[in-house]
Structure formats: structure tokens, C-alpha cells
Amino acid sequence: MNTILVQELARFNKLNHAICTNLRNIIMGFEGTILLSKDDEEASQQMFMGKIPDLWKPWSYPSLKPVGSYIKDLKERIAFF
């Protein structure tokens, strides 16, 4: 059980890092501090449409929820761990 928990926490840490980095880049791009990369622009458009960005999916768990519910569920999962 310990091994699985460590693996899941590593996966969630990678997902959390990917989300934070992506959101930080999007905010800085909207402020005009940096230029948005193609991936960041696509992620912002997907979030605007209520979808989970493809940029997060390699580290994410399977989910069909819209992005708002996905983030709420992610926060609950992290709090559980």
C-alpha cells in the first residue's frame, strides 16, 4: 500500500506542477509580461470552453468532468492524500 501511495503522490505532484506552471504562464501572458506559447494558448482556450487542457492529461487521472469540477475534485483528492 505504501508503494502505491508514493507512486500516486509522485503523479499528483507532477500534475500539480504542470497545472501551476501552465496557469502562471497564462496569467503572465494575459498581463503582457511574456508571450503565450502555442500550448498555453490552446490550454487557455480549452479551459474557456470548460474542458480539461490536453497539456495536463499526460499526468492526470481519467475524468469526463468540466474543468471547474475537475479542479474541485483534484483539490479534494490532494487533501485526502
Secondary structure by P-SEA (a helix, b strand, c coil): caaaaaaaaaaaaaaaaaaaaaaaaaaaaaaccccccaaaaaaaaaaaacccccccccccccccccaaaaaaaaaaaaaac
